[in-house]
Amino acid sequence: MISRSALCELGAVLLIAGAVAAIPSPLSAEDGGAKMERLLSASGYAYTRQTPTVWSIAFHGKALGDNKVVLAIDSELLVVFVTIAKANRFNAYEPEFEHKLLRFSDALDRVKVGFDQDGDLFVRTDASLRLVDVQELKIDVEQLESSSEEIYGTVASLTSGSPPRSTVK
């Protein structure tokens, strides 16, 4: 006869094994790419595949003109971003410029405003690739389009030259 403590130990082992088996594994780059292709096709957006892990969606804004939303994946993360202005078009250390950008970090929902490794001004959002569906993808793209327009419209007077219109091929 099996003792009560042995049954409890067996139950705990089965419970842990079931929990571990339920943890989803990260998508491979190939699986992630296939998922993104399905999502983008279902979204209705006209998109361009730049590499197996990078896509872009062209848009035209009132302030920015022609630009693009870029979507990039790795095994677990979807990063969606818009480059608002190249580093050579603004002084990132101008107090008025910094102040306006900090205000956007508070005012805008779901997005980050910052400078990339090249010093370019961007707005972006990150999501778990495993959880993204068509509805979430569309919300993210629309949020970035409108946020980039709002930010550029506010800081345009503090930048030099015209918006980065040549980014769409």
Legacy VTK file of the C-alpha trace (Angstrom):
# vtk DataFile Version 3.0
C-alpha trace
ASCII
DATASET POLYDATA
POINTS 169 float
0.000 0.000 0.000
1.215 3.491 -0.887
1.600 5.880 2.008
-0.164 9.180 2.137
3.142 11.120 1.978
4.194 9.194 -1.159
0.899 10.132 -2.823
1.434 13.789 -1.880
4.965 13.695 -3.305
3.710 12.072 -6.517
0.973 14.694 -6.814
3.488 17.518 -6.318
5.808 16.048 -8.982
2.926 15.720 -11.456
1.749 19.250 -10.688
5.230 20.699 -11.266
5.709 18.656 -14.443
2.374 19.896 -15.790
3.241 23.508 -14.976
6.639 23.241 -16.686
5.073 21.637 -19.753
2.522 24.476 -19.933
5.239 27.151 -20.169
5.349 28.122 -23.825
8.724 27.964 -25.486
10.016 31.014 -27.365
9.249 31.144 -31.061
12.155 30.419 -33.350
13.084 33.212 -35.773
11.462 31.149 -38.537
8.250 30.643 -36.529
8.258 34.318 -35.515
8.713 35.385 -39.123
5.847 33.185 -40.246
3.637 34.571 -37.475
4.479 38.156 -38.456
3.718 37.423 -42.116
0.305 36.028 -41.106
-0.430 39.005 -38.832
0.636 41.602 -41.372
-1.334 39.925 -44.161
-4.439 39.788 -41.967
-3.996 43.413 -40.834
-4.701 44.843 -44.256
-1.576 47.016 -44.193
0.612 47.222 -47.277
3.990 46.146 -45.915
7.496 45.418 -47.121
9.673 42.620 -45.800
13.152 44.086 -45.327
14.808 40.940 -43.883
13.457 37.677 -42.433
12.944 39.514 -39.116
12.211 43.132 -40.179
9.160 44.619 -41.953
8.027 48.164 -42.656
4.672 49.833 -43.217
4.707 53.117 -45.131
2.478 55.940 -43.948
1.930 59.577 -44.797
1.414 62.056 -41.996
0.520 65.731 -42.018
3.614 66.703 -40.025
6.137 64.003 -40.941
5.116 63.454 -44.536
6.193 60.064 -45.942
7.655 57.820 -43.282
7.469 54.227 -42.105
6.654 52.120 -39.095
9.332 49.455 -38.667
8.563 46.088 -37.054
11.449 43.900 -35.895
11.374 40.575 -34.073
13.650 38.223 -32.227
12.611 34.933 -30.668
10.421 36.526 -27.996
10.031 40.239 -28.656
8.321 42.447 -31.224
9.700 45.985 -31.407
7.665 48.489 -33.418
9.138 51.957 -33.977
9.184 55.146 -36.015
12.288 57.282 -36.476
11.025 60.826 -36.031
14.209 62.803 -36.713
17.842 62.024 -37.490
20.431 63.064 -34.906
21.915 65.779 -37.102
18.564 67.623 -37.227
18.254 68.634 -33.575
20.202 69.500 -30.454
19.251 66.831 -27.944
20.730 68.935 -25.145
18.549 71.974 -25.810
16.535 72.398 -22.576
13.271 73.216 -24.388
13.665 70.138 -26.627
14.413 67.857 -23.656
11.493 69.284 -21.691
9.019 68.659 -24.522
10.236 65.074 -24.984
9.963 64.350 -21.268
6.388 65.640 -21.321
5.581 63.176 -24.108
6.961 60.299 -22.043
4.270 61.116 -19.504
1.448 62.089 -21.854
1.568 59.275 -24.422
0.205 55.831 -23.650
1.938 52.553 -24.534
5.024 54.099 -26.159
8.589 55.052 -25.329
10.177 58.235 -26.633
13.953 58.327 -26.817
17.190 58.334 -28.765
18.596 55.228 -30.438
22.284 54.240 -30.572
22.832 56.609 -33.520
21.245 59.487 -31.615
18.087 59.514 -33.772
14.815 60.493 -32.101
12.327 57.598 -32.041
9.006 56.498 -30.647
8.555 52.777 -30.064
6.630 50.055 -28.346
7.646 46.525 -27.357
5.405 43.480 -27.102
5.718 39.789 -26.430
5.646 38.197 -29.879
3.888 35.182 -28.404
0.921 37.318 -27.305
0.513 39.641 -30.296
-2.581 39.192 -32.444
-3.902 41.213 -35.394
-5.879 43.576 -33.175
-2.849 44.324 -30.976
-0.610 44.799 -34.005
-3.004 47.341 -35.508
-3.298 49.206 -32.202
0.492 49.400 -31.930
0.961 50.625 -35.511
-1.793 53.243 -35.186
-0.442 54.404 -31.821
3.034 54.878 -33.273
1.776 56.700 -36.355
-0.242 59.165 -34.276
2.437 59.547 -31.581
5.178 60.242 -34.117
2.983 62.861 -35.776
2.186 64.528 -32.459
5.807 64.551 -31.319
7.189 65.812 -34.611
4.491 68.478 -34.866
5.523 69.767 -31.450
9.326 69.635 -31.838
9.559 70.482 -35.558
10.345 74.117 -34.788
13.368 72.901 -32.801
14.761 70.754 -35.626
16.631 71.775 -38.729
15.680 70.838 -42.272
12.722 68.796 -43.387
11.336 65.590 -41.842
13.002 62.252 -42.693
10.862 61.733 -45.822
13.456 59.732 -47.743
13.143 56.737 -45.415
10.439 55.010 -47.506
11.651 53.221 -50.636
LINES 1 170
169 0 1 2 3 4 5 6 7 8 9 10 11 12 13 14 15 16 17 18 19 20 21 22 23 24 25 26 27 28 29 30 31 32 33 34 35 36 37 38 39 40 41 42 43 44 45 46 47 48 49 50 51 52 53 54 55 56 57 58 59 60 61 62 63 64 65 66 67 68 69 70 71 72 73 74 75 76 77 78 79 80 81 82 83 84 85 86 87 88 89 90 91 92 93 94 95 96 97 98 99 100 101 102 103 104 105 106 107 108 109 110 111 112 113 114 115 116 117 118 119 120 121 122 123 124 125 126 127 128 129 130 131 132 133 134 135 136 137 138 139 140 141 142 143 144 145 146 147 148 149 150 151 152 153 154 155 156 157 158 159 160 161 162 163 164 165 166 167 168
